[in-house]
Amino acid sequence: MISKKILIINIFGIGDVLFTTPLISNLKRHWPKCSIGYIANARTVTLLKNNPQVDKVFIYDRDDYQAVYKKSKWQFWLKMQKAIQQIREEQYDLVIDLSLNSSASFLMRLIGIKERVGFNYRQRSPFLTHPLYLSGYEGRHVVEYYLDILRILKVPVVDHAFKIYPDERDEQWVEELCERFYLLPEDFTVAVVPGGGQSWGKDASFKRWPAEKYAQLADKMIEKFSAKIILMGNHSEIDVCSHVSRRMRGSSYDLSDQTTLHQMAAFLKRCKLAIVNDGGPLHIAVAAGVKTVSIFGPVDEQVYGPYPKGNHIVISKDIACRPCYRNFRMASCEHHHCINSLELDEVLRKVELAI
């Protein structure tokens, strides 16, 4: 069908949305005239609105829906009805459901989308017409699981690269920033992201290499390579970036809470290296094409690491209890040795390999 209309559902974080960009690219390569819609959460919607391969974006914010439900069940129903009608009006032929829950596939059936492909996670999605049975992501990258969908649809897998699309305004912002900070193209500019994104909420600290060690590493890079250090993070990471800056002997530039996702990507393109924890910023850096050194603690880098591996170096501690985050659950842990016991020299050696 030349004019095939496809809806993708992925309501997870920044990394997960970037994980779907190879899926989108291959669909567009196989069906150049297809129209692609996407249901995403409010945090990730900007990634999709700039993507020229995505034609329409629908926002689903679970917290917003829950708040309306608590306030008024009638208002909740009206809000849900309006969202359903907006999707129904698009008359999609196919939905690719990556939500891992039964509600999405049920609603897509109710809307009348005849072909419903996705993951039947623990038998929770009986309304899929083409289910892939899934107990969790383990042993290979999430992107590979997503690409399995294409094999069901008999769509060739050609493109594996993440895609992110800063525009001219983002590039202009970077030009002005570099002028303000006196950053030259030949400078050894290093982005340091000591946070890791919002997807783990209050437990985000479990994935963070200690700020004191990031400060020591930044000083070593200034000492050995005359590096110019740029600290980056979102609003919730202002404190951790400030902590790194205060502990450094050398100088740094703190851009925490000062960039959009696309501004971050545009700036990372100008960097020689990005040093990051596991999380969304790592995958933005990969999509931007900058070399990365990433630090993984409880999460399995084989499943959630940089993809494709390419020039990217991953640092993790080989201890018996790692990885302790498996199949969407974090095991109880009181010591967090996997992240806290990584020493400065271990990370510095990997940085030197990346340069």
C-alpha positions in Angstrom: 0.0 0.0 0.0 1.8 3.1 -1.3 -0.1 5.6 1.1 0.2 3.4 4.2 -0.5 5.3 7.4 1.4 4.0 10.4 1.1 4.9 14.1 3.9 4.2 16.6 3.3 4.2 20.3 6.3 4.7 22.6 5.5 6.7 25.8 8.9 6.2 27.5 12.0 8.4 27.8 14.4 10.2 25.5 16.6 7.1 24.9 13.6 5.0 24.0 12.4 7.5 21.5 15.8 7.7 19.9 15.9 3.9 19.8 12.8 4.0 17.5 14.5 6.3 14.9 16.1 3.3 13.0 12.6 1.7 13.0 11.2 4.9 11.5 14.0 5.3 8.9 13.6 1.8 7.6 9.8 2.2 7.4 10.3 5.3 5.3 13.0 3.7 3.2 10.6 0.7 2.4 7.4 2.8 2.0 8.7 6.3 1.0 5.2 7.7 0.8 3.9 6.4 4.1 2.7 8.8 6.7 3.9 8.2 10.3 2.2 9.3 13.5 3.7 8.9 16.9 2.2 8.8 20.4 4.9 10.1 22.9 5.1 11.7 26.3 5.5 15.4 26.8 9.2 15.2 27.6 10.1 13.6 24.3 7.7 15.3 21.9 10.3 17.9 20.8 12.5 15.1 19.5 9.7 14.0 17.2 8.4 17.4 16.0 11.8 18.2 14.5 12.0 14.8 12.8 11.1 15.2 9.1 10.1 11.5 8.9 7.3 11.9 11.5 4.2 13.6 10.2 2.1 13.9 13.3 2.7 13.7 17.0 0.2 13.0 19.8 1.1 13.7 23.4 0.2 11.3 26.1 1.3 12.4 29.6 0.2 9.7 32.1 0.6 12.1 35.1 -1.6 14.6 33.4 -4.3 12.0 32.7 -4.1 10.7 36.3 -4.5 14.2 37.7 -7.6 14.8 35.6 -9.0 11.5 36.7 -8.5 12.3 40.4 -10.2 15.7 39.9 -13.2 14.5 37.7 -13.9 11.1 36.1 -16.2 12.9 33.7 -13.4 15.3 32.6 -11.1 12.4 32.3 -13.5 10.6 30.0 -14.0 13.8 27.8 -10.2 14.1 27.6 -9.8 10.5 26.6 -12.6 10.7 24.1 -11.0 13.7 22.4 -7.7 12.0 22.1 -9.3 8.9 20.7 -11.2 10.9 18.1 -8.0 12.8 17.0 -6.3 9.4 16.3 -9.4 7.9 14.7 -9.6 10.9 12.2 -6.2 10.0 10.9 -7.4 6.6 9.7 -4.2 4.6 10.4 -3.8 1.3 8.7 -1.1 -0.1 11.1 -0.1 0.6 14.7 3.3 -0.4 16.1 2.7 -0.7 19.8 5.9 -0.5 22.0 4.0 0.5 25.1 4.1 -3.0 26.8 0.6 -2.6 28.2 -2.9 -3.8 27.3 -4.6 -0.5 27.3 -2.9 0.8 24.1 -3.7 -2.2 22.0 -7.3 -2.3 23.2 -7.8 1.4 22.4 -6.2 0.9 18.9 -8.7 -2.0 18.3 -11.5 0.2 19.5 -10.4 3.0 17.2 -10.5 0.5 14.3 -6.8 0.1 13.3 -6.9 -3.3 11.7 -3.2 -4.3 11.9 -1.7 -4.1 15.4 1.9 -5.2 15.8 3.8 -5.0 19.1 5.2 -6.7 22.2 2.9 -8.9 24.2 4.8 -8.4 27.4 3.9 -11.1 29.9 0.6 -11.7 28.0 -0.7 -8.2 28.8 -1.6 -7.3 25.2 -4.1 -9.8 23.8 -5.5 -7.3 21.3 -2.5 -7.3 19.0 -3.0 -9.0 15.7 0.8 -9.7 15.3 2.2 -10.1 18.8 5.9 -10.6 19.7 6.0 -12.4 23.1 8.4 -10.7 25.5 9.5 -11.3 29.0 11.9 -8.4 29.0 14.9 -6.9 27.2 17.9 -9.0 27.9 21.1 -10.2 26.0 20.8 -7.7 23.1 20.0 -4.1 22.6 16.5 -2.7 22.8 16.9 -1.4 19.2 17.3 -4.9 18.0 14.0 -5.8 19.7 12.4 -2.9 18.0 13.8 -3.9 14.6 12.2 -7.4 15.1 8.9 -5.6 14.4 10.1 -4.8 10.9 10.9 -8.5 10.2 7.2 -9.3 11.0 6.2 -6.6 8.5 8.7 -7.9 5.9 10.5 -4.6 5.9 14.3 -4.8 5.2 16.5 -3.6 8.0 19.2 -1.3 6.4 19.6 1.7 8.7 20.7 1.2 12.3 21.7 4.8 13.2 19.9 7.1 15.6 18.6 10.3 14.2 18.2 13.8 15.8 17.5 17.0 13.9 18.7 20.3 15.3 17.6 23.2 13.1 19.2 26.4 11.9 18.2 28.2 15.1 19.9 25.6 17.2 23.1 25.9 15.1 23.0 29.6 15.4 22.6 29.3 19.2 25.8 27.1 19.2 27.7 29.7 17.2 26.8 32.5 19.6 27.7 30.2 22.6 31.1 29.4 21.2 31.8 33.1 20.6 30.7 33.9 24.2 32.9 31.1 25.7 35.8 31.6 23.2 35.5 28.1 22.0 37.4 27.5 18.8 37.0 24.5 16.4 40.5 23.3 17.2 39.9 23.4 21.0 39.7 20.1 22.8 36.1 20.7 24.0 34.7 18.0 26.2 31.0 17.8 27.3 30.7 16.3 30.8 27.2 15.1 31.7 27.3 14.0 35.4 23.5 13.4 35.6 21.8 11.0 33.2 18.3 12.2 32.5 14.9 12.0 34.2 13.7 8.5 33.5 14.6 7.1 36.9 13.2 10.0 38.9 14.2 9.9 42.5 16.4 6.9 41.9 18.5 8.6 39.2 21.5 8.9 41.6 21.9 5.1 41.4 23.2 5.6 37.8 25.5 8.5 38.6 29.3 8.2 39.0 30.1 10.4 42.0 30.3 14.1 41.3 33.6 14.4 43.1 35.2 11.9 40.7 33.8 13.7 37.7 35.5 16.9 39.1 38.8 15.0 39.4 38.5 13.6 35.9 37.7 17.1 34.5 40.8 18.5 36.2 43.0 15.7 34.8 41.7 16.4 31.3 42.5 20.1 31.6 46.0 19.2 33.0 46.8 16.5 30.3 45.0 17.7 27.2 44.2 21.4 27.8 40.6 20.4 27.6 37.8 23.0 27.8 35.1 21.4 30.0 31.4 22.1 29.4 29.0 20.7 32.0 25.5 19.8 30.8 22.3 18.6 32.3 18.6 19.2 32.7 16.7 21.2 35.4 16.9 18.4 37.9 20.7 18.2 37.5 21.6 21.8 38.2 22.9 20.8 41.7 25.0 17.9 40.5 26.6 20.1 37.8 27.2 22.8 40.3 28.8 20.2 42.6 31.2 19.2 39.9 32.1 22.8 39.1 32.7 23.7 42.8 35.0 20.7 43.3 37.1 21.4 40.3 40.4 23.2 40.6 40.2 24.3 37.0 37.5 26.3 35.2 34.5 25.0 33.4 31.3 26.3 31.7 28.0 25.2 33.2 25.2 24.8 30.8 22.8 22.9 33.0 19.2 23.7 32.4 20.2 26.1 29.6 19.7 23.9 26.5 16.8 22.3 24.7 17.4 18.7 23.6 18.2 19.9 20.1 20.6 22.6 21.3 22.4 20.0 23.3 22.7 17.8 20.2 23.9 20.7 18.1 26.5 21.6 20.7 27.7 18.0 21.1 28.4 17.9 17.4 31.1 20.6 18.1 32.7 18.6 20.9 35.6 16.2 20.6 34.3 13.9 23.3 31.3 13.5 25.6 31.7 11.8 29.0 28.3 10.7 30.3 26.4 8.3 32.6 23.9 5.8 31.4 20.8 7.7 30.3 19.1 9.9 27.6 22.0 12.3 27.1 24.3 9.4 26.1 21.9 8.6 23.3 21.6 12.2 22.2 25.4 12.3 22.0 25.4 9.1 19.9 22.8 10.5 17.6 24.9 13.8 17.3 27.9 11.8 16.1 30.3 12.7 18.9 32.6 10.1 20.5 31.4 9.0 23.9 32.8 7.5 27.1 29.9 6.2 29.1 29.7 5.0 32.6 27.3 2.1 33.4 26.4 0.9 36.9 23.2 -1.2 37.6 22.1 -1.2 33.9 23.3 -3.6 31.3 25.1 -1.8 28.5 24.4 -4.6 26.1 20.8 -3.7 26.3 20.8 0.1 26.9 24.3 1.2 25.8 25.4 3.2 22.8 24.2 1.7 19.5 25.7 0.9 17.2 28.8 0.5 19.3 31.2 2.2 16.8 33.6 4.6 18.4 31.9 4.6 21.8 33.6 3.2 24.9 31.6 1.9 27.8 33.0 1.6 31.3 31.5 -0.8 33.8 32.6 -2.8 36.8 32.8 -6.6 36.5 31.1 -7.6 39.8 28.9 -10.6 40.4 25.7 -8.8 41.2 25.8 -6.6 38.1 23.6 -5.8 36.2 21.0 -5.5 38.9 18.4 -3.7 36.8 16.7 -6.4 34.7 13.4 -6.7 33.0 12.3 -3.2 34.1 13.0 -3.9 37.8 15.8 -2.7 40.0 17.1 -5.2 42.6 17.4 -4.0 46.2 21.0 -2.8 46.8 22.6 -1.0 49.7 26.2 -0.6 48.5 26.0 0.4 44.7 29.6 -0.8 44.3 29.1 -1.1 40.6 29.1 2.6 40.2 30.8 3.9 43.4 33.9 1.6 43.2 34.9 2.8 39.7 38.1 4.7 40.3 39.4 7.8 38.5 42.4 6.0 36.9 40.1 3.4 35.4 37.9 6.0 33.7 40.9 8.2 32.7 42.5 5.3 30.9 39.3 4.8 28.8 39.2 8.5 28.1 42.7 8.3 26.8 41.8 5.4 24.5 38.9 7.5 23.1 41.0 10.5 22.2 
